[in-house]
Amino acid sequence: MQQNNVRKIRESLLMSKAELARKAGLSALTIDRVENGMECRMDTKRKILLALGMAISDKIKIFP
């Protein structure tokens, strides 16, 4: 399990899990798993970052 800030950032943007999933091209289940600290692929992290409107260089803010 790895701690991340996906849920905190998503909620600060007033975005639902379903909306983030749709923007990222991922399933809501995947978003739920990532928010709960499960490991995910680098490609999944990239999709989430971009869907949150962040740059790839902001990765450390979400996935420390």
KOLLOLUM-974038 format. One record per atom (N, C-alpha, C): atom name; x, y, z; residue number from 1; residue in one letter. Coordinates in steps of 0.2 Angstrom, whole numbers. Layout:
REM KOLLOLUM-974038
<node 'CA',<X,Y,Z>,NUM,'a'>,
...
This chain:
REM KOLLOLUM-974038
<node 'N',<4,-6,0>,1,'m'>,
<node 'CA',<0,0,0>,1,'m'>,
<node 'C',<4,6,0>,1,'m'>,
<node 'N',<3,11,-4>,2,'q'>,
<node 'CA',<7,17,-5>,2,'q'>,
<node 'C',<2,23,-4>,2,'q'>,
<node 'N',<4,27,1>,3,'q'>,
<node 'CA',<0,33,2>,3,'q'>,
<node 'C',<0,38,-4>,3,'q'>,
<node 'N',<-6,41,-6>,4,'n'>,
<node 'CA',<-5,46,-11>,4,'n'>,
<node 'C',<-11,51,-9>,4,'n'>,
<node 'N',<-11,56,-13>,5,'n'>,
<node 'CA',<-15,62,-12>,5,'n'>,
<node 'C',<-21,63,-18>,5,'n'>,
<node 'N',<-22,57,-21>,6,'v'>,
<node 'CA',<-27,57,-27>,6,'v'>,
<node 'C',<-34,60,-24>,6,'v'>,
<node 'N',<-36,57,-19>,7,'r'>,
<node 'CA',<-43,58,-16>,7,'r'>,
<node 'C',<-43,66,-14>,7,'r'>,
<node 'N',<-38,68,-10>,8,'k'>,
<node 'CA',<-38,75,-8>,8,'k'>,
<node 'C',<-38,80,-14>,8,'k'>,
<node 'N',<-34,79,-19>,9,'i'>,
<node 'CA',<-34,83,-24>,9,'i'>,
<node 'C',<-40,83,-28>,9,'i'>,
<node 'N',<-43,77,-29>,10,'r'>,
<node 'CA',<-49,76,-33>,10,'r'>,
<node 'C',<-55,80,-29>,10,'r'>,
<node 'N',<-55,79,-23>,11,'e'>,
<node 'CA',<-61,82,-19>,11,'e'>,
<node 'C',<-60,90,-19>,11,'e'>,
<node 'N',<-53,92,-19>,12,'s'>,
<node 'CA',<-52,99,-19>,12,'s'>,
<node 'C',<-55,103,-25>,12,'s'>,
<node 'N',<-55,98,-31>,13,'l'>,
<node 'CA',<-57,101,-37>,13,'l'>,
<node 'C',<-65,99,-38>,13,'l'>,
<node 'N',<-68,97,-33>,14,'l'>,
<node 'CA',<-75,95,-33>,14,'l'>,
<node 'C',<-77,91,-38>,14,'l'>,
<node 'N',<-73,86,-39>,15,'m'>,
<node 'CA',<-73,81,-44>,15,'m'>,
<node 'C',<-75,74,-41>,15,'m'>,
<node 'N',<-80,71,-44>,16,'s'>,
<node 'CA',<-82,64,-42>,16,'s'>,
<node 'C',<-77,59,-44>,16,'s'>,
<node 'N',<-77,53,-41>,17,'k'>,
<node 'CA',<-73,47,-44>,17,'k'>,
<node 'C',<-75,46,-51>,17,'k'>,
<node 'N',<-81,46,-52>,18,'a'>,
<node 'CA',<-84,44,-59>,18,'a'>,
<node 'C',<-81,49,-64>,18,'a'>,
<node 'N',<-81,55,-62>,19,'e'>,
<node 'CA',<-79,60,-67>,19,'e'>,
<node 'C',<-72,60,-68>,19,'e'>,
<node 'N',<-68,58,-63>,20,'l'>,
<node 'CA',<-60,57,-64>,20,'l'>,
<node 'C',<-59,51,-68>,20,'l'>,
<node 'N',<-63,46,-67>,21,'a'>,
<node 'CA',<-62,40,-71>,21,'a'>,
<node 'C',<-63,41,-78>,21,'a'>,
<node 'N',<-69,45,-79>,22,'r'>,
<node 'CA',<-71,46,-86>,22,'r'>,
<node 'C',<-65,50,-90>,22,'r'>,
<node 'N',<-63,56,-86>,23,'k'>,
<node 'CA',<-58,60,-89>,23,'k'>,
<node 'C',<-51,56,-90>,23,'k'>,
<node 'N',<-50,52,-86>,24,'a'>,
<node 'CA',<-43,48,-86>,24,'a'>,
<node 'C',<-44,42,-91>,24,'a'>,
<node 'N',<-50,40,-93>,25,'g'>,
<node 'CA',<-50,34,-97>,25,'g'>,
<node 'C',<-49,28,-93>,25,'g'>,
<node 'N',<-51,28,-87>,26,'l'>,
<node 'CA',<-50,22,-82>,26,'l'>,
<node 'C',<-57,20,-79>,26,'l'>,
<node 'N',<-57,15,-76>,27,'s'>,
<node 'CA',<-63,13,-72>,27,'s'>,
<node 'C',<-64,16,-65>,27,'s'>,
<node 'N',<-70,17,-63>,28,'a'>,
<node 'CA',<-71,20,-56>,28,'a'>,
<node 'C',<-67,15,-51>,28,'a'>,
<node 'N',<-68,9,-52>,29,'l'>,
<node 'CA',<-65,4,-48>,29,'l'>,
<node 'C',<-57,5,-47>,29,'l'>,
<node 'N',<-54,7,-53>,30,'t'>,
<node 'CA',<-47,8,-53>,30,'t'>,
<node 'C',<-45,14,-49>,30,'t'>,
<node 'N',<-49,20,-50>,31,'i'>,
<node 'CA',<-48,26,-46>,31,'i'>,
<node 'C',<-49,24,-38>,31,'i'>,
<node 'N',<-54,20,-37>,32,'d'>,
<node 'CA',<-55,18,-30>,32,'d'>,
<node 'C',<-49,15,-27>,32,'d'>,
<node 'N',<-46,10,-31>,33,'r'>,
<node 'CA',<-41,6,-28>,33,'r'>,
<node 'C',<-35,11,-27>,33,'r'>,
<node 'N',<-33,15,-32>,34,'v'>,
<node 'CA',<-28,20,-32>,34,'v'>,
<node 'C',<-29,24,-25>,34,'v'>,
<node 'N',<-35,27,-24>,35,'e'>,
<node 'CA',<-36,31,-19>,35,'e'>,
<node 'C',<-35,27,-12>,35,'e'>,
<node 'N',<-36,21,-12>,36,'n'>,
<node 'CA',<-35,17,-6>,36,'n'>,
<node 'C',<-28,14,-5>,36,'n'>,
<node 'N',<-23,17,-10>,37,'g'>,
<node 'CA',<-16,16,-9>,37,'g'>,
<node 'C',<-14,9,-12>,37,'g'>,
<node 'N',<-18,6,-17>,38,'m'>,
<node 'CA',<-15,0,-20>,38,'m'>,
<node 'C',<-10,3,-26>,38,'m'>,
<node 'N',<-5,-2,-27>,39,'e'>,
<node 'CA',<0,0,-32>,39,'e'>,
<node 'C',<-4,1,-39>,39,'e'>,
<node 'N',<-1,5,-43>,40,'c'>,
<node 'CA',<-4,5,-50>,40,'c'>,
<node 'C',<2,7,-55>,40,'c'>,
<node 'N',<1,6,-61>,41,'r'>,
<node 'CA',<6,6,-66>,41,'r'>,
<node 'C',<7,14,-67>,41,'r'>,
<node 'N',<13,15,-70>,42,'m'>,
<node 'CA',<15,22,-72>,42,'m'>,
<node 'C',<10,25,-76>,42,'m'>,
<node 'N',<8,21,-81>,43,'d'>,
<node 'CA',<3,24,-86>,43,'d'>,
<node 'C',<-3,26,-83>,43,'d'>,
<node 'N',<-5,23,-78>,44,'t'>,
<node 'CA',<-11,24,-74>,44,'t'>,
<node 'C',<-10,31,-70>,44,'t'>,
<node 'N',<-4,32,-67>,45,'k'>,
<node 'CA',<-3,38,-63>,45,'k'>,
<node 'C',<-3,44,-68>,45,'k'>,
<node 'N',<0,43,-74>,46,'r'>,
<node 'CA',<0,48,-79>,46,'r'>,
<node 'C',<-7,50,-81>,46,'r'>,
<node 'N',<-11,45,-82>,47,'k'>,
<node 'CA',<-18,47,-84>,47,'k'>,
<node 'C',<-22,51,-79>,47,'k'>,
<node 'N',<-20,49,-73>,48,'i'>,
<node 'CA',<-24,52,-67>,48,'i'>,
<node 'C',<-21,59,-66>,48,'i'>,
<node 'N',<-14,60,-67>,49,'l'>,
<node 'CA',<-12,67,-66>,49,'l'>,
<node 'C',<-15,72,-72>,49,'l'>,
<node 'N',<-15,69,-78>,50,'l'>,
<node 'CA',<-17,73,-83>,50,'l'>,
<node 'C',<-25,75,-82>,50,'l'>,
<node 'N',<-29,70,-80>,51,'a'>,
<node 'CA',<-36,71,-79>,51,'a'>,
<node 'C',<-37,76,-73>,51,'a'>,
<node 'N',<-32,77,-69>,52,'l'>,
<node 'CA',<-33,81,-63>,52,'l'>,
<node 'C',<-31,88,-65>,52,'l'>,
<node 'N',<-28,89,-72>,53,'g'>,
<node 'CA',<-26,95,-74>,53,'g'>,
<node 'C',<-19,97,-72>,53,'g'>,
<node 'N',<-15,92,-70>,54,'m'>,
<node 'CA',<-8,93,-68>,54,'m'>,
<node 'C',<-3,91,-73>,54,'m'>,
<node 'N',<3,94,-72>,55,'a'>,
<node 'CA',<8,92,-76>,55,'a'>,
<node 'C',<11,85,-74>,55,'a'>,
<node 'N',<15,82,-78>,56,'i'>,
<node 'CA',<18,76,-76>,56,'i'>,
<node 'C',<23,77,-71>,56,'i'>,
<node 'N',<26,83,-71>,57,'s'>,
<node 'CA',<31,85,-66>,57,'s'>,
<node 'C',<28,86,-59>,57,'s'>,
<node 'N',<22,87,-59>,58,'d'>,
<node 'CA',<18,87,-52>,58,'d'>,
<node 'C',<17,81,-49>,58,'d'>,
<node 'N',<20,75,-52>,59,'k'>,
<node 'CA',<19,69,-49>,59,'k'>,
<node 'C',<20,68,-42>,59,'k'>,
<node 'N',<26,71,-40>,60,'i'>,
<node 'CA',<28,70,-32>,60,'i'>,
<node 'C',<23,73,-28>,60,'i'>,
<node 'N',<18,78,-30>,61,'k'>,
<node 'CA',<13,81,-26>,61,'k'>,
<node 'C',<8,76,-25>,61,'k'>,
<node 'N',<7,71,-29>,62,'i'>,
<node 'CA',<1,67,-29>,62,'i'>,
<node 'C',<3,60,-27>,62,'i'>,
<node 'N',<9,58,-29>,63,'f'>,
<node 'CA',<12,51,-28>,63,'f'>,
<node 'C',<19,52,-25>,63,'f'>,
<node 'N',<19,53,-18>,64,'p'>,
<node 'CA',<25,55,-15>,64,'p'>,
<node 'C',<29,48,-14>,64,'p'>,
